[in-house]
Amino acid sequence: MNNPKEKINLTQSAKCLSIDQSEKAGNAIYDLCDLEGRIQQTGNLDEQGRAEIDISDLDAGRYQLFIISEGSIFKSMVNVD
């Protein structure tokens, strides 16, 4: 599922999850889902491959982040305190 050639950096604070894709994203999108697969947030990465996701309203717990870009899917677990 993850593309080993593609680097994606995730930085998290209490209120924000930052995505920085090392290569330009084109039409990349993200979905942040709970563990039951329900989409909590969705959006687009900008042309530079970046996005800021406000996670301050999410309940504490684990979430799955999916980034879909040029036919590849990146998946990562995210913990919200």
Buried (B, 14 or more C-beta within 10 A) or exposed (E): EEBEEBEBEBEBEEEEBEBBBEBEBEEBBBBBBBEEEEEBBEBEBBEEBBBBBEBEEBEEEEBBBBBBBEEBEBEBEBEBE
